[in-house]
Amino acid sequence: MAESPRLLYLDPRTIAPDPDNVRRDGPGDLDALTASIRAHGLLQPVGVAEERGGYRIVYGNRRREAAIRAGLATIPCLPVDGTPEDRLVRQILENLQRQDLNDLDQAEGFARLRRYVSRQQPSLSGRALDDAVGQMVGLSGATVRRYLGLRELAPAVRDLIADGQLTVTQAQHLAAVDDPLRQEAVAQLAVERDLSAAAIARACRAAQARPNLSIAEAVEMAEQGVVPEPIVTPKAAPTRLPPRPRAEQGDDTDLWGPDEQAADEPAERRAPAGPTTADGNRRFRIRSVSAFCDEIDRLARCLQEGDLTKAAASEADAAVRLRLAARQLEYVQRELGALLQRQGWADEPARSSA
């Protein structure tokens, strides 16, 4: 795998972009680069590979887009030789070595490189695979694992990382909090209070050790350097169960699993499976449109009748949690709109009753 010494000058509009670019730049991120290219031209060539009689970007996708915006007729390009997989590695490494790539984008790049190494060396897995990726980019396997762990964090936390408000050093500790809402609340307070990585680690340990502790209280304890001991509930002594009665003829109880039996129970008697909420209620999966609409109706009534306002006045971390809730509701609205568009139900005209 190597770059040819010859330099090509190609119309950037005719170069196919990279469909799997790890960068997540929005349009506004290109304004400064576009202005610089418009004033001084493109000083650094982009890498291209021949594909289907034309060329595709190997690296420099952002520069190509900015050059198009700047109205350049041609840009300097370096042909990159090698197999498609060789070019994939070159592209990923070039992106990972850029200083302005945010931590979440780097995590996506490591994930792509990890998949590539796994295909090339099927015998590697786990830590050995992480170590192999680290050797390719000059980092330790532990550092690669820290970056890969960012991809498992709650969506709102990943947004904060992508925006540069949290670093990998800070965000890696948030994985210790299992509940996504509590994890997001810790992250939001960490940004607002400019917490150090060590303080975030203490807050996460406190939040995980004491589930009944509010996130605001956990963060305050962390800022004071205090980490509470986890609550240990003594195990009850095992009790002997009475012998199981013999099934009578026609008794089909054993034929049904927990889900099937629960489906036959009346809704008001059914105990949905899953984790519990902060106030001890059981969480359940929504499996019908009616159930979804009922939940939306409950939320609307909670706001309309003032119940949420009353509850917020008595909870110390209400502001943080409600900001997170607002972001989740924006996500719900956006995805619901997308679903309606896909199904062709958006803005459906009212049907005549005649």
C-alpha positions as CSV (number, residue, x, y, z in Angstrom):
1,M,0.0,0.0,0.0
2,A,1.5,3.3,-1.1
3,E,0.8,6.7,-2.5
4,S,1.8,7.3,-6.1
5,P,4.3,10.2,-6.5
6,R,2.3,11.6,-9.4
7,L,-0.2,14.4,-8.6
8,L,-3.6,14.6,-10.3
9,Y,-5.8,17.6,-10.6
10,L,-9.4,16.5,-10.5
11,D,-12.8,18.3,-10.4
12,P,-13.9,17.6,-6.8
13,R,-17.5,17.2,-7.9
14,T,-16.5,14.1,-9.9
15,I,-14.8,12.4,-7.0
16,A,-17.1,10.1,-5.1
17,P,-17.2,10.8,-1.4
18,D,-16.5,8.2,1.3
19,P,-19.8,6.6,2.4
20,D,-18.4,5.4,5.7
21,N,-16.5,8.5,6.8
22,V,-16.0,8.4,10.6
23,R,-16.3,12.2,11.0
24,R,-19.6,13.6,12.0
25,D,-19.1,17.2,10.9
26,G,-22.2,19.3,10.4
27,P,-22.4,21.9,7.7
28,G,-21.4,24.7,10.1
29,D,-18.1,22.9,10.8
30,L,-16.9,23.5,7.2
31,D,-17.4,27.3,7.1
32,A,-13.9,28.1,8.3
33,L,-12.2,25.6,6.1
34,T,-14.2,26.8,3.1
35,A,-13.2,30.4,3.7
36,S,-9.5,29.4,4.0
37,I,-9.6,27.4,0.8
38,R,-11.4,30.2,-1.0
39,A,-8.7,32.6,0.0
40,H,-5.6,30.5,-0.3
41,G,-6.6,27.4,-2.3
42,L,-6.3,23.7,-1.2
43,L,-2.7,23.4,0.1
44,Q,-2.9,19.7,1.2
45,P,-3.8,17.1,-1.4
46,V,-6.6,14.6,-0.8
47,G,-6.1,10.8,-1.3
48,V,-8.1,9.1,-4.1
49,A,-8.4,5.6,-5.5
50,E,-9.6,4.5,-8.9
51,E,-13.1,3.0,-8.8
52,R,-15.4,2.1,-11.7
53,G,-13.7,4.3,-14.2
54,G,-13.6,7.3,-11.8
55,Y,-12.1,8.2,-8.4
56,R,-13.3,7.9,-4.8
57,I,-12.0,9.7,-1.7
58,V,-9.7,7.6,0.5
59,Y,-8.9,10.5,2.8
60,G,-9.6,14.2,2.8
61,N,-13.4,13.9,2.5
62,R,-13.9,17.2,4.5
63,R,-11.4,19.1,2.2
64,R,-13.2,17.8,-0.9
65,E,-16.6,19.1,0.4
66,A,-15.1,22.5,1.4
67,A,-13.4,22.8,-2.0
68,I,-16.8,22.2,-3.7
69,R,-18.3,24.9,-1.5
70,A,-15.4,27.3,-2.4
71,G,-16.1,26.8,-6.1
72,L,-12.7,25.3,-7.0
73,A,-12.6,23.8,-10.5
74,T,-9.9,21.3,-9.7
75,I,-8.0,20.1,-6.5
76,P,-4.7,18.3,-6.1
77,C,-5.1,14.6,-5.5
78,L,-2.7,11.8,-4.7
79,P,-3.6,8.3,-6.0
80,V,-3.5,5.6,-3.3
81,D,-2.5,2.2,-4.5
82,G,-3.3,-1.2,-2.9
83,T,-6.3,-3.4,-2.3
84,P,-9.6,-1.9,-1.1
85,E,-8.9,-3.2,2.4
86,D,-5.4,-1.7,2.4
87,R,-7.0,1.7,1.4
88,L,-9.5,1.3,4.2
89,V,-6.7,1.0,6.8
90,R,-4.9,4.0,5.2
91,Q,-8.1,6.1,5.4
92,I,-8.9,5.2,9.0
93,L,-5.3,5.8,10.1
94,E,-5.2,9.2,8.4
95,N,-8.5,10.2,10.1
96,L,-7.3,8.9,13.5
97,Q,-4.1,10.9,13.4
98,R,-5.8,14.2,12.8
99,Q,-5.8,16.4,15.9
100,D,-9.3,17.9,15.3
101,L,-11.1,14.6,15.3
102,N,-13.4,14.4,18.4
103,D,-13.2,11.4,20.8
104,L,-16.4,9.8,19.6
105,D,-15.3,10.0,16.0
106,Q,-12.0,8.4,17.0
107,A,-14.0,5.6,18.8
108,E,-15.9,4.9,15.5
109,G,-12.6,4.8,13.7
110,F,-11.2,2.3,16.2
111,A,-14.3,0.2,15.8
112,R,-13.9,0.1,12.0
113,L,-10.2,-0.8,12.3
114,R,-11.1,-3.5,14.9
115,R,-13.5,-5.1,12.5
116,Y,-10.9,-5.0,9.7
117,V,-8.2,-6.7,12.0
118,S,-10.7,-9.3,13.1
119,R,-11.3,-10.3,9.5
120,Q,-7.6,-10.4,8.7
121,Q,-6.8,-12.4,11.9
122,P,-9.8,-14.4,13.0
123,S,-7.9,-16.0,15.8
124,L,-7.7,-12.7,17.7
125,S,-10.5,-11.6,20.0
126,G,-11.0,-9.6,23.2
127,R,-8.0,-7.9,24.6
128,A,-5.6,-9.4,22.0
129,L,-7.7,-7.8,19.3
130,D,-7.6,-4.4,21.1
131,D,-3.8,-4.7,21.5
132,A,-3.4,-5.4,17.7
133,V,-5.5,-2.3,16.9
134,G,-3.4,-0.3,19.4
135,Q,-0.2,-1.3,17.7
136,M,-1.4,-0.1,14.4
137,V,-2.2,3.4,15.7
138,G,0.6,3.7,18.3
139,L,-1.7,3.4,21.4
140,S,-2.1,0.8,24.1
141,G,-4.9,-1.8,24.0
142,A,-6.3,-0.2,27.2
143,T,-6.6,3.2,25.5
144,V,-8.4,1.5,22.5
145,R,-10.8,-0.1,25.0
146,R,-11.6,3.2,26.6
147,Y,-12.5,4.7,23.3
148,L,-14.6,1.8,22.2
149,G,-16.5,2.0,25.5
150,L,-17.7,5.5,24.5
151,R,-20.0,3.8,21.9
152,E,-21.9,2.0,24.6
153,L,-22.9,5.1,26.6
154,A,-26.4,6.7,26.6
155,P,-27.3,8.7,23.5
156,A,-27.3,12.1,25.3
157,V,-23.8,11.4,26.7
158,R,-22.5,10.5,23.3
159,D,-23.8,13.9,22.0
160,L,-21.9,15.7,24.8
161,I,-18.7,13.8,23.7
162,A,-19.3,14.6,20.0
163,D,-19.7,18.3,20.9
164,G,-16.4,18.3,22.8
165,Q,-18.0,19.0,26.1
166,L,-16.8,15.7,27.6
167,T,-13.4,14.0,26.9
168,V,-12.7,10.2,26.8
169,T,-10.9,10.6,30.1
170,Q,-14.0,12.0,31.7
171,A,-16.7,10.0,29.9
172,Q,-15.1,6.5,30.5
173,H,-16.2,6.6,34.1
174,L,-19.9,7.1,33.2
175,A,-20.1,3.4,32.1
176,A,-20.2,2.5,35.8
177,V,-23.8,3.9,36.0
178,D,-26.2,1.3,34.6
179,D,-29.3,3.4,34.4
180,P,-29.1,5.5,31.2
181,L,-31.1,8.4,32.7
182,R,-28.9,8.6,35.8
183,Q,-25.9,8.3,33.5
184,E,-27.0,11.2,31.4
185,A,-27.8,13.2,34.6
186,V,-24.3,12.7,35.9
187,A,-22.8,13.7,32.5
188,Q,-25.0,16.9,32.3
189,L,-24.0,18.0,35.8
190,A,-20.3,17.2,35.1
191,V,-20.4,19.6,32.1
192,E,-22.3,22.3,34.0
193,R,-19.9,22.1,37.0
194,D,-16.8,21.4,35.0
195,L,-16.0,18.3,37.0
196,S,-12.6,16.6,36.8
197,A,-12.4,13.0,35.7
198,A,-11.7,11.9,39.3
199,A,-14.8,13.8,40.5
200,I,-16.9,12.1,37.8
201,A,-15.6,8.7,38.8
202,R,-16.6,9.4,42.5
203,A,-20.0,10.6,41.5
204,C,-20.6,7.5,39.4
205,R,-19.5,5.2,42.2
206,A,-21.8,7.1,44.6
207,A,-24.8,7.0,42.2
208,Q,-24.3,3.2,41.6
209,A,-23.7,2.4,45.2
210,R,-26.8,4.2,46.4
211,P,-29.6,3.9,43.8
212,N,-32.0,6.0,46.0
213,L,-29.5,8.9,46.1
214,S,-30.4,11.7,43.8
215,I,-27.8,12.6,41.1
216,A,-27.3,16.1,42.5
217,E,-26.5,14.6,45.9
218,A,-24.1,12.1,44.4
219,V,-22.3,14.9,42.6
220,E,-22.1,17.0,45.7
221,M,-20.6,14.1,47.7
222,A,-18.1,13.6,44.8
223,E,-17.0,17.2,44.9
224,Q,-16.4,16.8,48.7
225,G,-14.4,13.7,48.0
226,V,-16.9,11.4,49.7
227,V,-17.9,8.0,48.2
228,P,-20.6,6.1,50.2
229,E,-20.3,2.4,50.8
230,P,-22.8,0.4,48.8
231,I,-26.0,-0.8,50.6
232,V,-25.7,-4.5,51.3
233,T,-28.9,-6.3,51.9
234,P,-28.5,-9.5,53.9
235,K,-29.5,-12.6,52.0
236,A,-32.5,-14.4,53.5
237,A,-32.0,-17.9,54.6
238,P,-33.1,-20.4,51.9
239,T,-36.5,-21.9,52.6
240,R,-37.7,-25.3,51.5
241,L,-40.5,-25.2,49.1
242,P,-43.4,-27.6,49.4
243,P,-43.5,-30.4,46.8
244,R,-44.9,-29.4,43.5
245,P,-48.4,-30.8,43.0
246,R,-48.9,-33.3,40.3
247,A,-50.6,-31.7,37.2
248,E,-54.2,-32.8,36.7
249,Q,-55.4,-34.0,33.4
250,G,-56.0,-31.0,31.2
251,D,-53.8,-28.7,33.3
252,D,-51.6,-26.9,30.7
253,T,-49.9,-24.5,33.0
254,D,-46.5,-25.9,32.3
255,L,-46.9,-25.4,28.6
256,W,-46.7,-21.6,28.9
257,G,-43.6,-19.5,29.5
258,P,-43.7,-16.3,31.6
259,D,-44.5,-14.0,28.6
260,E,-47.4,-16.2,27.3
261,Q,-48.9,-16.4,30.8
262,A,-48.6,-12.7,31.3
263,A,-50.3,-12.0,28.0
264,D,-53.4,-13.8,29.2
265,E,-53.5,-11.8,32.5
266,P,-55.7,-8.7,32.6
267,A,-53.7,-5.5,32.1
268,E,-54.4,-4.3,35.7
269,R,-53.1,-7.5,37.2
270,R,-50.1,-8.0,35.0
271,A,-46.7,-7.3,36.5
272,P,-44.5,-6.3,33.6
273,A,-40.9,-7.6,33.5
274,G,-37.8,-5.4,33.5
275,P,-36.0,-3.0,35.8
276,T,-37.7,-0.6,38.3
277,T,-37.9,3.2,38.1
278,A,-36.4,5.4,40.8
279,D,-39.7,5.4,42.7
280,G,-40.0,1.7,42.8
281,N,-42.5,1.1,39.9
282,R,-41.9,-1.6,37.4
283,R,-40.8,-0.6,33.9
284,F,-42.5,-2.4,31.0
285,R,-42.1,-2.7,27.2
286,I,-44.7,-1.0,25.0
287,R,-45.9,-3.6,22.6
288,S,-48.9,-1.9,21.0
289,V,-49.9,1.4,19.4
290,S,-52.6,1.8,22.0
291,A,-50.2,1.4,24.9
292,F,-47.8,4.0,23.3
293,C,-50.7,6.5,22.9
294,D,-51.8,5.8,26.5
295,E,-48.3,6.7,27.7
296,I,-48.3,9.9,25.6
297,D,-51.7,10.8,27.1
298,R,-50.4,10.3,30.6
299,L,-47.5,12.6,30.0
300,A,-49.7,15.3,28.5
301,R,-52.1,15.1,31.5
302,C,-49.2,15.3,33.9
303,L,-48.2,18.6,32.4
304,Q,-51.7,19.9,31.8
305,E,-52.9,19.2,35.4
306,G,-49.7,20.6,37.0
307,D,-48.6,17.3,38.6
308,L,-45.1,17.7,37.1
309,T,-44.7,21.2,38.4
310,K,-45.6,20.1,41.9
311,A,-43.2,17.1,41.7
312,A,-40.4,19.3,40.4
313,A,-40.7,21.7,43.3
314,S,-39.8,19.0,45.8
315,E,-36.9,17.2,44.0
316,A,-33.3,18.6,44.1
317,D,-32.2,17.3,40.8
318,A,-35.4,18.1,38.9
319,A,-33.8,20.6,36.6
320,V,-31.2,18.2,35.3
321,R,-33.6,15.3,34.9
322,L,-36.2,17.4,33.1
323,R,-33.6,18.8,30.7
324,L,-32.6,15.2,29.8
325,A,-36.3,14.4,29.5
326,A,-36.8,17.3,27.1
327,R,-34.0,15.9,24.9
328,Q,-35.6,12.4,24.9
329,L,-39.0,13.9,23.9
330,E,-37.3,15.7,21.0
331,Y,-35.9,12.3,19.9
332,V,-39.3,10.7,20.3
333,Q,-41.0,13.4,18.2
334,R,-38.3,13.3,15.5
335,E,-38.4,9.5,15.2
336,L,-42.2,9.4,15.3
337,G,-42.3,11.9,12.4
338,A,-39.8,9.7,10.5
339,L,-42.0,6.6,11.1
340,L,-45.1,8.4,9.8
341,Q,-43.1,9.6,6.7
342,R,-41.9,6.0,6.0
343,Q,-45.4,4.6,6.3
344,G,-46.9,7.3,4.2
345,W,-49.1,8.4,7.1
346,A,-47.8,12.0,7.6
347,D,-50.4,14.7,7.2
348,E,-53.0,12.2,5.9
349,P,-56.2,14.0,4.9
350,A,-59.3,13.3,6.9
351,R,-61.4,10.6,5.3
352,S,-65.1,11.3,4.6
353,S,-67.5,9.5,6.9
354,A,-70.0,9.1,4.1
